[in-house]
Amino acid sequence: MVAAGLYSNVRLLSSLLLTMSDNNPELFSPVQKYQLLVYHADSLFHDKEYRNAESKYKIALQQKKAL
């Protein structure tokens, strides 16, 4: 979806998956959760939601540091 430029769809799907991950932490590995956060932040950035994107990028960096 990212390659096709469907950023709003990526945003919706990644938001859903992040919510599922919050409810069940064992659903994704830490690396998968990091990648999901980056995809979500990228989609927010491309949809011109810069403040939300910055927040998600910060969370992704914290996740990466934890790896």
mmCIF file as Biopython writes it, N, C-alpha, C and O atoms, coordinates in Angstrom:
data_model
#
loop_
_atom_site.group_PDB
_atom_site.id
_atom_site.type_symbol
_atom_site.label_atom_id
_atom_site.label_alt_id
_atom_site.label_comp_id
_atom_site.label_asym_id
_atom_site.label_entity_id
_atom_site.label_seq_id
_atom_site.pdbx_PDB_ins_code
_atom_site.Cartn_x
_atom_site.Cartn_y
_atom_site.Cartn_z
_atom_site.occupancy
_atom_site.B_iso_or_equiv
_atom_site.auth_seq_id
_atom_site.auth_asym_id
_atom_site.pdbx_PDB_model_num
ATOM 1   N N  . MET A ? 1  ? 0.817  -1.191  0.000  1.0 0.0 1  A 1 
ATOM 2   C CA . MET A ? 1  ? 0.000  0.000   0.000  1.0 0.0 1  A 1 
ATOM 3   C C  . MET A ? 1  ? 0.862  1.256   0.000  1.0 0.0 1  A 1 
ATOM 4   O O  . MET A ? 1  ? 0.509  2.256   -0.624 1.0 0.0 1  A 1 
ATOM 5   N N  . VAL A ? 2  ? 1.987  1.204   0.697  1.0 0.0 2  A 1 
ATOM 6   C CA . VAL A ? 2  ? 2.875  2.367   0.729  1.0 0.0 2  A 1 
ATOM 7   C C  . VAL A ? 2  ? 3.437  2.628   -0.662 1.0 0.0 2  A 1 
ATOM 8   O O  . VAL A ? 2  ? 3.490  3.774   -1.110 1.0 0.0 2  A 1 
ATOM 9   N N  . ALA A ? 3  ? 3.856  1.565   -1.345 1.0 0.0 3  A 1 
ATOM 10  C CA . ALA A ? 3  ? 4.421  1.720   -2.682 1.0 0.0 3  A 1 
ATOM 11  C C  . ALA A ? 3  ? 3.400  2.299   -3.659 1.0 0.0 3  A 1 
ATOM 12  O O  . ALA A ? 3  ? 3.773  2.993   -4.604 1.0 0.0 3  A 1 
ATOM 13  N N  . ALA A ? 4  ? 2.126  2.021   -3.440 1.0 0.0 4  A 1 
ATOM 14  C CA . ALA A ? 4  ? 1.073  2.533   -4.315 1.0 0.0 4  A 1 
ATOM 15  C C  . ALA A ? 4  ? 0.618  3.933   -3.907 1.0 0.0 4  A 1 
ATOM 16  O O  . ALA A ? 4  ? -0.205 4.538   -4.595 1.0 0.0 4  A 1 
ATOM 17  N N  . GLY A ? 5  ? 1.140  4.451   -2.803 1.0 0.0 5  A 1 
ATOM 18  C CA . GLY A ? 5  ? 0.779  5.788   -2.351 1.0 0.0 5  A 1 
ATOM 19  C C  . GLY A ? 5  ? -0.551 5.864   -1.625 1.0 0.0 5  A 1 
ATOM 20  O O  . GLY A ? 5  ? -1.160 6.932   -1.562 1.0 0.0 5  A 1 
ATOM 21  N N  . LEU A ? 6  ? -1.003 4.769   -1.086 1.0 0.0 6  A 1 
ATOM 22  C CA . LEU A ? 6  ? -2.285 4.735   -0.373 1.0 0.0 6  A 1 
ATOM 23  C C  . LEU A ? 6  ? -2.058 5.014   1.118  1.0 0.0 6  A 1 
ATOM 24  O O  . LEU A ? 6  ? -2.322 4.168   1.972  1.0 0.0 6  A 1 
ATOM 25  N N  . TYR A ? 7  ? -1.570 6.203   1.401  1.0 0.0 7  A 1 
ATOM 26  C CA . TYR A ? 7  ? -1.163 6.536   2.766  1.0 0.0 7  A 1 
ATOM 27  C C  . TYR A ? 7  ? -2.326 6.591   3.739  1.0 0.0 7  A 1 
ATOM 28  O O  . TYR A ? 7  ? -2.161 6.231   4.905  1.0 0.0 7  A 1 
ATOM 29  N N  . SER A ? 8  ? -3.476 7.023   3.304  1.0 0.0 8  A 1 
ATOM 30  C CA . SER A ? 8  ? -4.616 7.072   4.231  1.0 0.0 8  A 1 
ATOM 31  C C  . SER A ? 8  ? -5.043 5.655   4.618  1.0 0.0 8  A 1 
ATOM 32  O O  . SER A ? 8  ? -5.465 5.419   5.751  1.0 0.0 8  A 1 
ATOM 33  N N  . ASN A ? 9  ? -4.934 4.716   3.680  1.0 0.0 9  A 1 
ATOM 34  C CA . ASN A ? 9  ? -5.254 3.325   4.000  1.0 0.0 9  A 1 
ATOM 35  C C  . ASN A ? 9  ? -4.224 2.726   4.948  1.0 0.0 9  A 1 
ATOM 36  O O  . ASN A ? 9  ? -4.572 1.970   5.855  1.0 0.0 9  A 1 
ATOM 37  N N  . VAL A ? 10 ? -2.963 3.064   4.738  1.0 0.0 10 A 1 
ATOM 38  C CA . VAL A ? 10 ? -1.899 2.590   5.632  1.0 0.0 10 A 1 
ATOM 39  C C  . VAL A ? 10 ? -2.120 3.143   7.022  1.0 0.0 10 A 1 
ATOM 40  O O  . VAL A ? 10 ? -1.938 2.442   8.017  1.0 0.0 10 A 1 
ATOM 41  N N  . ARG A ? 11 ? -2.514 4.410   7.088  1.0 0.0 11 A 1 
ATOM 42  C CA . ARG A ? 11 ? -2.760 5.041   8.388  1.0 0.0 11 A 1 
ATOM 43  C C  . ARG A ? 11 ? -3.874 4.337   9.143  1.0 0.0 11 A 1 
ATOM 44  O O  . ARG A ? 11 ? -3.740 4.072   10.338 1.0 0.0 11 A 1 
ATOM 45  N N  . LEU A ? 12 ? -4.953 4.037   8.476  1.0 0.0 12 A 1 
ATOM 46  C CA . LEU A ? 12 ? -6.077 3.357   9.127  1.0 0.0 12 A 1 
ATOM 47  C C  . LEU A ? 12 ? -5.695 1.948   9.575  1.0 0.0 12 A 1 
ATOM 48  O O  . LEU A ? 12 ? -5.999 1.541   10.696 1.0 0.0 12 A 1 
ATOM 49  N N  . LEU A ? 13 ? -5.032 1.213   8.697  1.0 0.0 13 A 1 
ATOM 50  C CA . LEU A ? 13 ? -4.645 -0.156  9.029  1.0 0.0 13 A 1 
ATOM 51  C C  . LEU A ? 13 ? -3.613 -0.187  10.151 1.0 0.0 13 A 1 
ATOM 52  O O  . LEU A ? 13 ? -3.722 -0.992  11.076 1.0 0.0 13 A 1 
ATOM 53  N N  . SER A ? 14 ? -2.616 0.684   10.074 1.0 0.0 14 A 1 
ATOM 54  C CA . SER A ? 14 ? -1.592 0.689   11.118 1.0 0.0 14 A 1 
ATOM 55  C C  . SER A ? 14 ? -2.161 1.143   12.453 1.0 0.0 14 A 1 
ATOM 56  O O  . SER A ? 14 ? -1.741 0.654   13.502 1.0 0.0 14 A 1 
ATOM 57  N N  . SER A ? 15 ? -3.100 2.061   12.429 1.0 0.0 15 A 1 
ATOM 58  C CA . SER A ? 15 ? -3.750 2.489   13.666 1.0 0.0 15 A 1 
ATOM 59  C C  . SER A ? 15 ? -4.495 1.324   14.308 1.0 0.0 15 A 1 
ATOM 60  O O  . SER A ? 15 ? -4.416 1.116   15.519 1.0 0.0 15 A 1 
ATOM 61  N N  . LEU A ? 16 ? -5.206 0.579   13.497 1.0 0.0 16 A 1 
ATOM 62  C CA . LEU A ? 16 ? -5.923 -0.598  13.994 1.0 0.0 16 A 1 
ATOM 63  C C  . LEU A ? 16 ? -4.949 -1.620  14.579 1.0 0.0 16 A 1 
ATOM 64  O O  . LEU A ? 16 ? -5.182 -2.153  15.664 1.0 0.0 16 A 1 
ATOM 65  N N  . LEU A ? 17 ? -3.867 -1.889  13.864 1.0 0.0 17 A 1 
ATOM 66  C CA . LEU A ? 17 ? -2.894 -2.878  14.332 1.0 0.0 17 A 1 
ATOM 67  C C  . LEU A ? 17 ? -2.174 -2.418  15.599 1.0 0.0 17 A 1 
ATOM 68  O O  . LEU A ? 17 ? -1.876 -3.233  16.471 1.0 0.0 17 A 1 
ATOM 69  N N  . LEU A ? 18 ? -1.896 -1.127  15.704 1.0 0.0 18 A 1 
ATOM 70  C CA . LEU A ? 18 ? -1.262 -0.613  16.923 1.0 0.0 18 A 1 
ATOM 71  C C  . LEU A ? 18 ? -2.193 -0.735  18.119 1.0 0.0 18 A 1 
ATOM 72  O O  . LEU A ? 18 ? -1.745 -1.038  19.225 1.0 0.0 18 A 1 
ATOM 73  N N  . THR A ? 19 ? -3.478 -0.502  17.911 1.0 0.0 19 A 1 
ATOM 74  C CA . THR A ? 19 ? -4.450 -0.675  18.983 1.0 0.0 19 A 1 
ATOM 75  C C  . THR A ? 19 ? -4.515 -2.134  19.423 1.0 0.0 19 A 1 
ATOM 76  O O  . THR A ? 19 ? -4.558 -2.436  20.615 1.0 0.0 19 A 1 
ATOM 77  N N  . MET A ? 20 ? -4.523 -3.031  18.443 1.0 0.0 20 A 1 
ATOM 78  C CA . MET A ? 20 ? -4.523 -4.454  18.767 1.0 0.0 20 A 1 
ATOM 79  C C  . MET A ? 20 ? -3.255 -4.826  19.535 1.0 0.0 20 A 1 
ATOM 80  O O  . MET A ? 20 ? -3.304 -5.627  20.469 1.0 0.0 20 A 1 
ATOM 81  N N  . SER A ? 21 ? -2.136 -4.253  19.146 1.0 0.0 21 A 1 
ATOM 82  C CA . SER A ? 21 ? -0.867 -4.527  19.814 1.0 0.0 21 A 1 
ATOM 83  C C  . SER A ? 21 ? -0.869 -4.012  21.247 1.0 0.0 21 A 1 
ATOM 84  O O  . SER A ? 21 ? -0.299 -4.645  22.135 1.0 0.0 21 A 1 
ATOM 85  N N  . ASP A ? 22 ? -1.508 -2.864  21.477 1.0 0.0 22 A 1 
ATOM 86  C CA . ASP A ? 22 ? -1.596 -2.327  22.843 1.0 0.0 22 A 1 
ATOM 87  C C  . ASP A ? 22 ? -2.428 -3.243  23.736 1.0 0.0 22 A 1 
ATOM 88  O O  . ASP A ? 22 ? -2.127 -3.409  24.918 1.0 0.0 22 A 1 
ATOM 89  N N  . ASN A ? 23 ? -3.472 -3.835  23.165 1.0 0.0 23 A 1 
ATOM 90  C CA . ASN A ? 23 ? -4.336 -4.726  23.936 1.0 0.0 23 A 1 
ATOM 91  C C  . ASN A ? 23 ? -3.728 -6.104  24.144 1.0 0.0 23 A 1 
ATOM 92  O O  . ASN A ? 23 ? -4.032 -6.779  25.127 1.0 0.0 23 A 1 
ATOM 93  N N  . ASN A ? 24 ? -2.874 -6.520  23.221 1.0 0.0 24 A 1 
ATOM 94  C CA . ASN A ? 24 ? -2.216 -7.816  23.312 1.0 0.0 24 A 1 
ATOM 95  C C  . ASN A ? 24 ? -0.742 -7.639  22.930 1.0 0.0 24 A 1 
ATOM 96  O O  . ASN A ? 24 ? -0.392 -7.783  21.759 1.0 0.0 24 A 1 
ATOM 97  N N  . PRO A ? 25 ? 0.128  -7.327  23.904 1.0 0.0 25 A 1 
ATOM 98  C CA . PRO A ? 25 ? 1.535  -7.025  23.606 1.0 0.0 25 A 1 
ATOM 99  C C  . PRO A ? 25 ? 2.300  -8.163  22.929 1.0 0.0 25 A 1 
ATOM 100 O O  . PRO A ? 25 ? 3.345  -7.924  22.323 1.0 0.0 25 A 1 
ATOM 101 N N  . GLU A ? 26 ? 1.805  -9.371  23.021 1.0 0.0 26 A 1 
ATOM 102 C CA . GLU A ? 26 ? 2.511  -10.503 22.430 1.0 0.0 26 A 1 
ATOM 103 C C  . GLU A ? 26 ? 2.135  -10.720 20.968 1.0 0.0 26 A 1 
ATOM 104 O O  . GLU A ? 26 ? 2.622  -11.660 20.339 1.0 0.0 26 A 1 
ATOM 105 N N  . LEU A ? 27 ? 1.277  -9.865  20.422 1.0 0.0 27 A 1 
ATOM 106 C CA . LEU A ? 27 ? 0.802  -10.018 19.049 1.0 0.0 27 A 1 
ATOM 107 C C  . LEU A ? 27 ? 1.920  -9.804  18.035 1.0 0.0 27 A 1 
ATOM 108 O O  . LEU A ? 27 ? 2.019  -10.543 17.056 1.0 0.0 27 A 1 
ATOM 109 N N  . PHE A ? 28 ? 2.760  -8.799  18.264 1.0 0.0 28 A 1 
ATOM 110 C CA . PHE A ? 28 ? 3.868  -8.482  17.357 1.0 0.0 28 A 1 
ATOM 111 C C  . PHE A ? 28 ? 5.179  -8.519  18.111 1.0 0.0 28 A 1 
ATOM 112 O O  . PHE A ? 28 ? 5.227  -8.244  19.309 1.0 0.0 28 A 1 
ATOM 113 N N  . SER A ? 29 ? 6.240  -8.858  17.406 1.0 0.0 29 A 1 
ATOM 114 C CA . SER A ? 29 ? 7.571  -8.780  17.999 1.0 0.0 29 A 1 
ATOM 115 C C  . SER A ? 29 ? 7.954  -7.302  18.114 1.0 0.0 29 A 1 
ATOM 116 O O  . SER A ? 29 ? 7.346  -6.459  17.455 1.0 0.0 29 A 1 
ATOM 117 N N  . PRO A ? 30 ? 8.942  -6.980  18.934 1.0 0.0 30 A 1 
ATOM 118 C CA . PRO A ? 30 ? 9.359  -5.572  19.050 1.0 0.0 30 A 1 
ATOM 119 C C  . PRO A ? 30 ? 9.794  -4.964  17.718 1.0 0.0 30 A 1 
ATOM 120 O O  . PRO A ? 30 ? 9.536  -3.788  17.456 1.0 0.0 30 A 1 
ATOM 121 N N  . VAL A ? 31 ? 10.444 -5.750  16.888 1.0 0.0 31 A 1 
ATOM 122 C CA . VAL A ? 31 ? 10.876 -5.249  15.579 1.0 0.0 31 A 1 
ATOM 123 C C  . VAL A ? 31 ? 9.662  -4.951  14.696 1.0 0.0 31 A 1 
ATOM 124 O O  . VAL A ? 31 ? 9.639  -3.937  13.998 1.0 0.0 31 A 1 
ATOM 125 N N  . GLN A ? 32 ? 8.675  -5.813  14.723 1.0 0.0 32 A 1 
ATOM 126 C CA . GLN A ? 32 ? 7.460  -5.596  13.937 1.0 0.0 32 A 1 
ATOM 127 C C  . GLN A ? 32 ? 6.701  -4.368  14.421 1.0 0.0 32 A 1 
ATOM 128 O O  . GLN A ? 32 ? 6.171  -3.600  13.617 1.0 0.0 32 A 1 
ATOM 129 N N  . LYS A ? 33 ? 6.651  -4.186  15.734 1.0 0.0 33 A 1 
ATOM 130 C CA . LYS A ? 33 ? 5.962  -3.014  16.274 1.0 0.0 33 A 1 
ATOM 131 C C  . LYS A ? 33 ? 6.694  -1.737  15.885 1.0 0.0 33 A 1 
ATOM 132 O O  . LYS A ? 33 ? 6.061  -0.733  15.559 1.0 0.0 33 A 1 
ATOM 133 N N  . TYR A ? 34 ? 8.021  -1.769  15.918 1.0 0.0 34 A 1 
ATOM 134 C CA . TYR A ? 34 ? 8.804  -0.611  15.485 1.0 0.0 34 A 1 
ATOM 135 C C  . TYR A ? 34 ? 8.492  -0.275  14.026 1.0 0.0 34 A 1 
ATOM 136 O O  . TYR A ? 34 ? 8.244  0.885   13.697 1.0 0.0 34 A 1 
ATOM 137 N N  . GLN A ? 35 ? 8.503  -1.273  13.158 1.0 0.0 35 A 1 
ATOM 138 C CA . GLN A ? 35 ? 8.237  -1.041  11.743 1.0 0.0 35 A 1 
ATOM 139 C C  . GLN A ? 35 ? 6.821  -0.518  11.527 1.0 0.0 35 A 1 
ATOM 140 O O  . GLN A ? 35 ? 6.596  0.342   10.676 1.0 0.0 35 A 1 
ATOM 141 N N  . LEU A ? 36 ? 5.886  -1.031  12.285 1.0 0.0 36 A 1 
ATOM 142 C CA . LEU A ? 36 ? 4.503  -0.573  12.201 1.0 0.0 36 A 1 
ATOM 143 C C  . LEU A ? 36 ? 4.388  0.897   12.618 1.0 0.0 36 A 1 
ATOM 144 O O  . LEU A ? 36 ? 3.658  1.666   11.993 1.0 0.0 36 A 1 
ATOM 145 N N  . LEU A ? 37 ? 5.101  1.280   13.660 1.0 0.0 37 A 1 
ATOM 146 C CA . LEU A ? 37 ? 5.107  2.677   14.092 1.0 0.0 37 A 1 
ATOM 147 C C  . LEU A ? 37 ? 5.690  3.588   13.021 1.0 0.0 37 A 1 
ATOM 148 O O  . LEU A ? 37 ? 5.190  4.691   12.803 1.0 0.0 37 A 1 
ATOM 149 N N  . VAL A ? 38 ? 6.733  3.138   12.360 1.0 0.0 38 A 1 
ATOM 150 C CA . VAL A ? 38 ? 7.347  3.940   11.298 1.0 0.0 38 A 1 
ATOM 151 C C  . VAL A ? 38 ? 6.382  4.091   10.123 1.0 0.0 38 A 1 
ATOM 152 O O  . VAL A ? 38 ? 6.229  5.190   9.589  1.0 0.0 38 A 1 
ATOM 153 N N  . TYR A ? 39 ? 5.733  3.005   9.716  1.0 0.0 39 A 1 
ATOM 154 C CA . TYR A ? 39 ? 4.744  3.097   8.644  1.0 0.0 39 A 1 
ATOM 155 C C  . TYR A ? 39 ? 3.623  4.063   9.014  1.0 0.0 39 A 1 
ATOM 156 O O  . TYR A ? 39 ? 3.179  4.858   8.187  1.0 0.0 39 A 1 
ATOM 157 N N  . HIS A ? 40 ? 3.174  3.987   10.252 1.0 0.0 40 A 1 
ATOM 158 C CA . HIS A ? 40 ? 2.100  4.873   10.707 1.0 0.0 40 A 1 
ATOM 159 C C  . HIS A ? 40 ? 2.563  6.335   10.675 1.0 0.0 40 A 1 
ATOM 160 O O  . HIS A ? 40 ? 1.838  7.210   10.202 1.0 0.0 40 A 1 
ATOM 161 N N  . ALA A ? 41 ? 3.751  6.587   11.173 1.0 0.0 41 A 1 
ATOM 162 C CA . ALA A ? 41 ? 4.287  7.955   11.172 1.0 0.0 41 A 1 
ATOM 163 C C  . ALA A ? 41 ? 4.487  8.467   9.749  1.0 0.0 41 A 1 
ATOM 164 O O  . ALA A ? 41 ? 4.185  9.625   9.461  1.0 0.0 41 A 1 
ATOM 165 N N  . ASP A ? 42 ? 4.990  7.622   8.862  1.0 0.0 42 A 1 
ATOM 166 C CA . ASP A ? 42 ? 5.168  8.024   7.464  1.0 0.0 42 A 1 
ATOM 167 C C  . ASP A ? 42 ? 3.835  8.388   6.817  1.0 0.0 42 A 1 
ATOM 168 O O  . ASP A ? 42 ? 3.737  9.369   6.081  1.0 0.0 42 A 1 
ATOM 169 N N  . SER A ? 43 ? 2.819  7.593   7.099  1.0 0.0 43 A 1 
ATOM 170 C CA . SER A ? 43 ? 1.509  7.876   6.502  1.0 0.0 43 A 1 
ATOM 171 C C  . SER A ? 43 ? 0.931  9.179   7.055  1.0 0.0 43 A 1 
ATOM 172 O O  . SER A ? 43 ? 0.303  9.937   6.316  1.0 0.0 43 A 1 
ATOM 173 N N  . LEU A ? 44 ? 1.135  9.441   8.328  1.0 0.0 44 A 1 
ATOM 174 C CA . LEU A ? 44 ? 0.692  10.714  8.906  1.0 0.0 44 A 1 
ATOM 175 C C  . LEU A ? 44 ? 1.436  11.877  8.256  1.0 0.0 44 A 1 
ATOM 176 O O  . LEU A ? 44 ? 0.837  12.909  7.954  1.0 0.0 44 A 1 
ATOM 177 N N  . PHE A ? 45 ? 2.726  11.713  8.046  1.0 0.0 45 A 1 
ATOM 178 C CA . PHE A ? 45 ? 3.538  12.757  7.430  1.0 0.0 45 A 1 
ATOM 179 C C  . PHE A ? 45 ? 3.045  13.056  6.010  1.0 0.0 45 A 1 
ATOM 180 O O  . PHE A ? 45 ? 2.925  14.219  5.625  1.0 0.0 45 A 1 
ATOM 181 N N  . HIS A ? 46 ? 2.765  12.019  5.246  1.0 0.0 46 A 1 
ATOM 182 C CA . HIS A ? 46 ? 2.308  12.215  3.868  1.0 0.0 46 A 1 
ATOM 183 C C  . HIS A ? 46 ? 0.896  12.783  3.811  1.0 0.0 46 A 1 
ATOM 184 O O  . HIS A ? 46 ? 0.519  13.398  2.814  1.0 0.0 46 A 1 
ATOM 185 N N  . ASP A ? 47 ? 0.116  12.587  4.856  1.0 0.0 47 A 1 
ATOM 186 C CA . ASP A ? 47 ? -1.214 13.191  4.942  1.0 0.0 47 A 1 
ATOM 187 C C  . ASP A ? 47 ? -1.156 14.586  5.573  1.0 0.0 47 A 1 
ATOM 188 O O  . ASP A ? 47 ? -2.190 15.175  5.890  1.0 0.0 47 A 1 
ATOM 189 N N  . LYS A ? 48 ? 0.053  15.104  5.750  1.0 0.0 48 A 1 
ATOM 190 C CA . LYS A ? 48 ? 0.319  16.456  6.266  1.0 0.0 48 A 1 
ATOM 191 C C  . LYS A ? 48 ? -0.158 16.666  7.694  1.0 0.0 48 A 1 
ATOM 192 O O  . LYS A ? 48 ? -0.566 17.765  8.068  1.0 0.0 48 A 1 
ATOM 193 N N  . GLU A ? 49 ? -0.103 15.610  8.481  1.0 0.0 49 A 1 
ATOM 194 C CA . GLU A ? 49 ? -0.379 15.717  9.916  1.0 0.0 49 A 1 
ATOM 195 C C  . GLU A ? 49 ? 0.968  15.656  10.640 1.0 0.0 49 A 1 
ATOM 196 O O  . GLU A ? 49 ? 1.320  14.652  11.261 1.0 0.0 49 A 1 
ATOM 197 N N  . TYR A ? 50 ? 1.698  16.749  10.542 1.0 0.0 50 A 1 
ATOM 198 C CA . TYR A ? 50 ? 3.092  16.770  10.958 1.0 0.0 50 A 1 
ATOM 199 C C  . TYR A ? 50 ? 3.292  16.580  12.462 1.0 0.0 50 A 1 
ATOM 200 O O  . TYR A ? 50 ? 4.224  15.891  12.877 1.0 0.0 50 A 1 
ATOM 201 N N  . ARG A ? 51 ? 2.445  17.172  13.266 1.0 0.0 51 A 1 
ATOM 202 C CA . ARG A ? 51 ? 2.608  17.032  14.723 1.0 0.0 51 A 1 
ATOM 203 C C  . ARG A ? 51 ? 2.355  15.591  15.173 1.0 0.0 51 A 1 
ATOM 204 O O  . ARG A ? 51 ? 3.092  15.056  16.001 1.0 0.0 51 A 1 
ATOM 205 N N  . ASN A ? 52 ? 1.323  14.978  14.630 1.0 0.0 52 A 1 
ATOM 206 C CA . ASN A ? 52 ? 1.056  13.578  14.965 1.0 0.0 52 A 1 
ATOM 207 C C  . ASN A ? 52 ? 2.177  12.678  14.465 1.0 0.0 52 A 1 
ATOM 208 O O  . ASN A ? 52 ? 2.569  11.725  15.140 1.0 0.0 52 A 1 
ATOM 209 N N  . ALA A ? 53 ? 2.689  12.986  13.281 1.0 0.0 53 A 1 
ATOM 210 C CA . ALA A ? 53 ? 3.790  12.201  12.722 1.0 0.0 53 A 1 
ATOM 211 C C  . ALA A ? 53 ? 5.025  12.310  13.608 1.0 0.0 53 A 1 
ATOM 212 O O  . ALA A ? 53 ? 5.692  11.312  13.879 1.0 0.0 53 A 1 
ATOM 213 N N  . GLU A ? 54 ? 5.324  13.518  14.053 1.0 0.0 54 A 1 
ATOM 214 C CA . GLU A ? 54 ? 6.478  13.714  14.928 1.0 0.0 54 A 1 
ATOM 215 C C  . GLU A ? 54 ? 6.339  12.892  16.210 1.0 0.0 54 A 1 
ATOM 216 O O  . GLU A ? 54 ? 7.299  12.272  16.667 1.0 0.0 54 A 1 
ATOM 217 N N  . SER A ? 55 ? 5.156  12.895  16.774 1.0 0.0 55 A 1 
ATOM 218 C CA . SER A ? 55 ? 4.903  12.131  17.994 1.0 0.0 55 A 1 
ATOM 219 C C  . SER A ? 55 ? 5.136  10.638  17.763 1.0 0.0 55 A 1 
ATOM 220 O O  . SER A ? 55 ? 5.763  9.969   18.585 1.0 0.0 55 A 1 
ATOM 221 N N  . LYS A ? 56 ? 4.632  10.119  16.644 1.0 0.0 56 A 1 
ATOM 222 C CA . LYS A ? 56 ? 4.808  8.690   16.340 1.0 0.0 56 A 1 
ATOM 223 C C  . LYS A ? 56 ? 6.254  8.359   16.032 1.0 0.0 56 A 1 
ATOM 224 O O  . LYS A ? 56 ? 6.734  7.281   16.383 1.0 0.0 56 A 1 
ATOM 225 N N  . TYR A ? 57 ? 6.961  9.282   15.374 1.0 0.0 57 A 1 
ATOM 226 C CA . TYR A ? 57 ? 8.391  9.052   15.116 1.0 0.0 57 A 1 
ATOM 227 C C  . TYR A ? 57 ? 9.167  8.969   16.434 1.0 0.0 57 A 1 
ATOM 228 O O  . TYR A ? 57 ? 10.075 8.149   16.574 1.0 0.0 57 A 1 
ATOM 229 N N  . LYS A ? 58 ? 8.807  9.817   17.392 1.0 0.0 58 A 1 
ATOM 230 C CA . LYS A ? 58 ? 9.477  9.777   18.697 1.0 0.0 58 A 1 
ATOM 231 C C  . LYS A ? 58 ? 9.227  8.440   19.394 1.0 0.0 58 A 1 
ATOM 232 O O  . LYS A ? 58 ? 10.141 7.859   19.980 1.0 0.0 58 A 1 
ATOM 233 N N  . ILE A ? 59 ? 7.991  7.961   19.329 1.0 0.0 59 A 1 
ATOM 234 C CA . ILE A ? 59 ? 7.668  6.663   19.931 1.0 0.0 59 A 1 
ATOM 235 C C  . ILE A ? 59 ? 8.448  5.557   19.224 1.0 0.0 59 A 1 
ATOM 236 O O  . ILE A ? 59 ? 8.944  4.636   19.872 1.0 0.0 59 A 1 
ATOM 237 N N  . ALA A ? 60 ? 8.557  5.646   17.893 1.0 0.0 60 A 1 
ATOM 238 C CA . ALA A ? 60 ? 9.300  4.647   17.126 1.0 0.0 60 A 1 
ATOM 239 C C  . ALA A ? 60 ? 10.776 4.652   17.520 1.0 0.0 60 A 1 
ATOM 240 O O  . ALA A ? 60 ? 11.390 3.591   17.630 1.0 0.0 60 A 1 
ATOM 241 N N  . LEU A ? 61 ? 11.348 5.842   17.733 1.0 0.0 61 A 1 
ATOM 242 C CA . LEU A ? 61 ? 12.751 5.923   18.160 1.0 0.0 61 A 1 
ATOM 243 C C  . LEU A ? 61 ? 12.952 5.309   19.535 1.0 0.0 61 A 1 
ATOM 244 O O  . LEU A ? 61 ? 13.953 4.634   19.776 1.0 0.0 61 A 1 
ATOM 245 N N  . GLN A ? 62 ? 12.008 5.539   20.438 1.0 0.0 62 A 1 
ATOM 246 C CA . GLN A ? 62 ? 12.089 4.913   21.762 1.0 0.0 62 A 1 
ATOM 247 C C  . GLN A ? 62 ? 12.015 3.403   21.642 1.0 0.0 62 A 1 
ATOM 248 O O  . GLN A ? 62 ? 12.731 2.683   22.339 1.0 0.0 62 A 1 
ATOM 249 N N  . GLN A ? 63 ? 11.150 2.922   20.760 1.0 0.0 63 A 1 
ATOM 250 C CA . GLN A ? 63 ? 11.025 1.480   20.526 1.0 0.0 63 A 1 
ATOM 251 C C  . GLN A ? 63 ? 12.331 0.905   19.974 1.0 0.0 63 A 1 
ATOM 252 O O  . GLN A ? 63 ? 12.764 -0.177  20.370 1.0 0.0 63 A 1 
ATOM 253 N N  . LYS A ? 64 ? 12.952 1.651   19.047 1.0 0.0 64 A 1 
ATOM 254 C CA . LYS A ? 64 ? 14.206 1.185   18.450 1.0 0.0 64 A 1 
ATOM 255 C C  . LYS A ? 64 ? 15.322 1.139   19.494 1.0 0.0 64 A 1 
ATOM 256 O O  . LYS A ? 64 ? 16.130 0.211   19.507 1.0 0.0 64 A 1 
ATOM 257 N N  . LYS A ? 65 ? 15.360 2.134   20.358 1.0 0.0 65 A 1 
ATOM 258 C CA . LYS A ? 65 ? 16.382 2.150   21.409 1.0 0.0 65 A 1 
ATOM 259 C C  . LYS A ? 65 ? 16.211 0.967   22.353 1.0 0.0 65 A 1 
ATOM 260 O O  . LYS A ? 65 ? 17.191 0.439   22.879 1.0 0.0 65 A 1 
ATOM 261 N N  . ALA A ? 66 ? 14.969 0.554   22.567 1.0 0.0 66 A 1 
ATOM 262 C CA . ALA A ? 66 ? 14.695 -0.579  23.442 1.0 0.0 66 A 1 
ATOM 263 C C  . ALA A ? 66 ? 15.154 -1.896  22.820 1.0 0.0 66 A 1 
ATOM 264 O O  . ALA A ? 66 ? 15.381 -2.878  23.527 1.0 0.0 66 A 1 
ATOM 265 N N  . LEU A ? 67 ? 15.288 -1.911  21.490 1.0 0.0 67 A 1 
ATOM 266 C CA . LEU A ? 67 ? 15.742 -3.132  20.815 1.0 0.0 67 A 1 
ATOM 267 C C  . LEU A ? 67 ? 17.211 -3.279  21.085 1.0 0.0 67 A 1 
ATOM 268 O O  . LEU A ? 67 ? 17.831 -4.236  20.621 1.0 0.0 67 A 1 
#
